Amino acid sequence: REQEMAQRGFRLDMQSRLWFTYRTGFKPIAPSKLTSDTGWGCMLRSGQMMLAQALLHHYLRRDWRLVRDRPPPRRYVEVLRWFEDDPGAMFS
């Protein structure tokens, strides 16, 4: 029973993490004409994930978990929007 509880806690913790992946299909980056960050974007995405996770810990605290049956808190959505694929997003 204890092991089941630990596994459930681990799953909840992992599904509450943000995961930013490579982007494709964006407007070309001049002068290179790249339309994907595959092969070079891993450091950028890793940095974004660490910053986003730190912001979630700051605003929602470390023990907060994303629960699929409930809408996420306003702050969670706000942090996600800061990282949207949009030139106007703070950490895009």
MIFI-190398 format. One record per residue: x, y, z of N, C-alpha, C in turn; chain; residue in one letter. Coordinates in Angstrom, 2 decimals, always signed. Example, Ala and Ser with C-alpha at 12.3 -4.5 7.8 and 13.67 -1.06 7.14 Angstrom:
BEGIN
{{+13.19,-5.69,+7.80},{+12.30,-4.50,+7.80},{+13.20,-3.30,+7.80},A,a}
{{+12.85,-2.25,+7.08},{+13.67,-1.06,+7.14},{+12.90,+0.03,+7.87},A,s}
***
This chain:
BEGIN
{{+0.83,-1.20,+0.00},{+0.00,+0.00,+0.00},{+0.87,+1.26,+0.00},A,r}
{{+1.92,+1.23,+0.79},{+2.81,+2.39,+0.86},{+3.49,+2.64,-0.49},A,e}
{{+3.87,+1.57,-1.16},{+4.50,+1.69,-2.47},{+3.52,+2.27,-3.49},A,q}
{{+2.27,+1.85,-3.44},{+1.24,+2.38,-4.34},{+1.06,+3.88,-4.13},A,e}
{{+1.04,+4.29,-2.89},{+0.89,+5.72,-2.56},{+2.09,+6.51,-3.09},A,m}
{{+3.29,+5.95,-2.93},{+4.50,+6.62,-3.41},{+4.47,+6.73,-4.94},A,a}
{{+4.04,+5.67,-5.61},{+3.96,+5.71,-7.07},{+2.92,+6.71,-7.54},A,q}
{{+1.79,+6.77,-6.87},{+0.75,+7.74,-7.22},{+1.28,+9.16,-7.03},A,r}
{{+1.96,+9.38,-5.92},{+2.55,+10.70,-5.67},{+3.56,+11.09,-6.73},A,g}
{{+4.37,+10.12,-7.15},{+5.36,+10.37,-8.19},{+4.67,+10.73,-9.50},A,f}
{{+3.64,+9.98,-9.87},{+2.90,+10.27,-11.12},{+2.28,+11.66,-11.07},A,r}
{{+1.65,+12.01,-9.96},{+1.05,+13.34,-9.83},{+2.10,+14.43,-9.94},A,l}
{{+3.25,+14.19,-9.34},{+4.33,+15.16,-9.40},{+4.82,+15.33,-10.83},A,d}
{{+5.03,+14.23,-11.54},{+5.53,+14.29,-12.91},{+4.53,+14.94,-13.86},A,m}
{{+3.24,+14.64,-13.69},{+2.26,+15.23,-14.60},{+2.02,+16.70,-14.29},A,q}
{{+2.54,+17.17,-13.19},{+2.42,+18.59,-12.85},{+3.59,+19.41,-13.37},A,s}
{{+4.58,+18.73,-13.92},{+5.76,+19.43,-14.48},{+5.44,+19.96,-15.87},A,r}
{{+6.07,+21.05,-16.20},{+5.91,+21.62,-17.54},{+6.94,+21.00,-18.46},A,l}
{{+6.56,+20.77,-19.69},{+7.43,+20.12,-20.67},{+7.39,+20.94,-21.94},A,w}
{{+8.49,+21.61,-22.26},{+8.59,+22.42,-23.47},{+9.46,+21.68,-24.47},A,f}
{{+8.93,+21.47,-25.65},{+9.65,+20.69,-26.66},{+10.12,+21.59,-27.80},A,t}
{{+10.80,+20.97,-28.74},{+11.25,+21.70,-29.92},{+10.06,+22.31,-30.64},A,y}
{{+10.32,+23.39,-31.33},{+9.30,+24.05,-32.13},{+9.62,+23.88,-33.60},A,r}
{{+8.58,+23.78,-34.39},{+8.76,+23.72,-35.85},{+7.69,+24.58,-36.50},A,t}
{{+7.95,+24.98,-37.72},{+6.96,+25.71,-38.48},{+6.81,+27.17,-38.13},A,g}
{{+7.80,+27.75,-37.45},{+7.68,+29.18,-37.15},{+8.30,+29.99,-38.29},A,f}
{{+8.06,+31.29,-38.26},{+8.60,+32.16,-39.30},{+10.12,+32.06,-39.29},A,k}
{{+10.73,+32.08,-40.47},{+12.19,+31.94,-40.56},{+12.93,+32.97,-39.71},A,p}
{{+13.99,+32.51,-39.08},{+14.85,+33.39,-38.29},{+15.93,+33.93,-39.22},A,i}
{{+15.86,+35.22,-39.49},{+16.83,+35.85,-40.41},{+18.20,+35.93,-39.74},A,a}
{{+19.26,+35.81,-40.43},{+19.39,+35.55,-41.87},{+19.45,+34.06,-42.18},A,p}
{{+19.25,+33.18,-41.20},{+19.47,+31.75,-41.41},{+18.34,+31.04,-42.14},A,s}
{{+17.14,+31.58,-42.06},{+15.96,+30.96,-42.66},{+15.53,+29.67,-41.94},A,k}
{{+15.99,+29.49,-40.70},{+15.58,+28.32,-39.91},{+14.10,+28.45,-39.54},A,l}
{{+13.37,+27.36,-39.63},{+11.96,+27.34,-39.23},{+11.71,+26.30,-38.14},A,t}
{{+12.77,+25.81,-37.54},{+12.69,+24.83,-36.47},{+13.89,+25.03,-35.54},A,s}
{{+13.71,+24.69,-34.29},{+14.85,+24.76,-33.38},{+15.37,+23.37,-33.04},A,d}
{{+15.00,+22.38,-33.82},{+15.50,+21.02,-33.63},{+17.01,+21.00,-33.84},A,t}
{{+17.71,+20.45,-32.87},{+19.16,+20.35,-32.96},{+19.90,+21.44,-32.22},A,g}
{{+19.25,+22.56,-31.95},{+19.93,+23.65,-31.23},{+19.05,+24.27,-30.14},A,w}
{{+17.80,+23.93,-30.10},{+16.89,+24.56,-29.14},{+16.83,+23.91,-27.78},A,g}
{{+17.56,+22.80,-27.59},{+17.44,+22.07,-26.32},{+17.85,+22.91,-25.11},A,c}
{{+18.89,+23.71,-25.24},{+19.32,+24.54,-24.12},{+18.28,+25.62,-23.82},A,m}
{{+17.72,+26.19,-24.86},{+16.68,+27.20,-24.69},{+15.45,+26.59,-24.01},A,l}
{{+15.00,+25.45,-24.49},{+13.81,+24.80,-23.91},{+14.09,+24.36,-22.47},A,r}
{{+15.27,+23.84,-22.21},{+15.61,+23.43,-20.84},{+15.58,+24.63,-19.90},A,s}
{{+16.15,+25.74,-20.34},{+16.13,+26.96,-19.53},{+14.72,+27.46,-19.30},A,g}
{{+13.89,+27.40,-20.34},{+12.50,+27.82,-20.19},{+11.76,+26.93,-19.19},A,q}
{{+11.99,+25.62,-19.28},{+11.31,+24.71,-18.35},{+11.73,+24.96,-16.91},A,m}
{{+13.03,+25.18,-16.70},{+13.50,+25.45,-15.33},{+12.91,+26.74,-14.79},A,m}
{{+12.90,+27.79,-15.61},{+12.34,+29.07,-15.17},{+10.84,+28.92,-14.90},A,l}
{{+10.12,+28.28,-15.81},{+8.67,+28.09,-15.62},{+8.39,+27.30,-14.34},A,a}
{{+9.16,+26.24,-14.11},{+8.95,+25.43,-12.91},{+9.25,+26.24,-11.65},A,q}
{{+10.30,+27.04,-11.69},{+10.62,+27.89,-10.53},{+9.49,+28.89,-10.27},A,a}
{{+8.92,+29.44,-11.33},{+7.80,+30.37,-11.16},{+6.58,+29.66,-10.57},A,l}
{{+6.31,+28.44,-11.03},{+5.19,+27.69,-10.44},{+5.44,+27.40,-8.97},A,l}
{{+6.67,+27.04,-8.62},{+6.99,+26.79,-7.20},{+6.80,+28.07,-6.39},A,h}
{{+7.18,+29.19,-6.96},{+7.04,+30.46,-6.26},{+5.57,+30.82,-6.03},A,h}
{{+4.79,+30.73,-7.09},{+3.38,+31.15,-7.00},{+2.45,+30.11,-6.39},A,y}
{{+2.69,+28.83,-6.67},{+1.76,+27.79,-6.23},{+2.31,+26.90,-5.13},A,l}
{{+3.56,+27.02,-4.82},{+4.28,+26.26,-3.80},{+4.64,+24.87,-4.31},A,r}
{{+5.63,+24.27,-3.70},{+6.21,+23.01,-4.17},{+5.24,+21.85,-4.10},A,r}
{{+4.32,+21.85,-3.16},{+3.43,+20.70,-3.00},{+2.19,+20.76,-3.89},A,d}
{{+2.04,+21.82,-4.70},{+0.89,+21.90,-5.60},{+0.99,+20.85,-6.69},A,w}
{{-0.17,+20.27,-7.06},{-0.23,+19.28,-8.13},{-1.35,+19.63,-9.10},A,r}
{{-1.11,+19.37,-10.38},{-2.12,+19.54,-11.41},{-3.05,+18.34,-11.33},A,l}
{{-4.33,+18.59,-11.15},{-5.32,+17.51,-11.06},{-6.19,+17.59,-12.31},A,v}
{{-6.22,+16.51,-13.06},{-6.88,+16.50,-14.36},{-8.37,+16.82,-14.31},A,r}
{{-9.05,+16.50,-13.24},{-10.49,+16.72,-13.15},{-10.86,+18.12,-12.68},A,d}
{{-9.86,+18.92,-12.39},{-10.12,+20.29,-11.91},{-9.44,+21.30,-12.81},A,r}
{{-10.06,+22.45,-12.99},{-9.38,+23.48,-13.79},{-8.12,+23.96,-13.07},A,p}
{{-7.07,+24.26,-13.82},{-5.84,+24.73,-13.18},{-6.03,+26.12,-12.58},A,p}
{{-5.23,+26.45,-11.59},{-5.31,+27.78,-10.99},{-4.95,+28.87,-12.02},A,p}
{{-5.46,+30.05,-11.79},{-5.21,+31.20,-12.67},{-3.71,+31.44,-12.85},A,r}
{{-2.94,+31.31,-11.79},{-1.49,+31.55,-11.87},{-0.79,+30.54,-12.77},A,r}
{{-1.25,+29.30,-12.75},{-0.69,+28.26,-13.62},{-0.87,+28.65,-15.09},A,y}
{{-2.07,+29.05,-15.42},{-2.38,+29.46,-16.80},{-1.58,+30.70,-17.16},A,v}
{{-1.45,+31.62,-16.23},{-0.67,+32.85,-16.48},{+0.79,+32.52,-16.79},A,e}
{{+1.40,+31.64,-16.00},{+2.79,+31.25,-16.24},{+2.92,+30.58,-17.61},A,v}
{{+2.01,+29.68,-17.94},{+2.05,+29.04,-19.26},{+2.00,+30.07,-20.39},A,l}
{{+1.17,+31.07,-20.24},{+1.04,+32.09,-21.28},{+2.32,+32.90,-21.45},A,r}
{{+3.10,+33.03,-20.41},{+4.38,+33.75,-20.52},{+5.35,+33.04,-21.46},A,w}
{{+5.12,+31.74,-21.70},{+6.02,+30.94,-22.53},{+5.39,+30.52,-23.86},A,f}
{{+4.25,+31.08,-24.20},{+3.59,+30.74,-25.47},{+4.47,+31.08,-26.65},A,e}
{{+4.24,+30.40,-27.75},{+4.96,+30.68,-29.00},{+4.36,+31.92,-29.64},A,d}
{{+4.63,+33.02,-29.04},{+4.09,+34.30,-29.49},{+5.14,+35.37,-29.19},A,d}
{{+5.47,+36.21,-30.16},{+6.47,+37.25,-29.91},{+6.14,+38.16,-28.74},A,p}
{{+4.86,+38.29,-28.42},{+4.45,+39.13,-27.29},{+4.55,+38.45,-25.94},A,g}
{{+4.77,+37.13,-25.93},{+4.88,+36.42,-24.67},{+6.23,+36.74,-24.01},A,a}
{{+6.18,+36.97,-22.72},{+7.35,+37.44,-21.99},{+8.59,+36.56,-22.16},A,m}
{{+8.42,+35.24,-22.12},{+9.55,+34.32,-22.20},{+9.48,+33.40,-23.41},A,f}
{{+8.87,+33.87,-24.49},{+8.70,+33.07,-25.70},{+10.06,+32.73,-26.31},A,s}
***
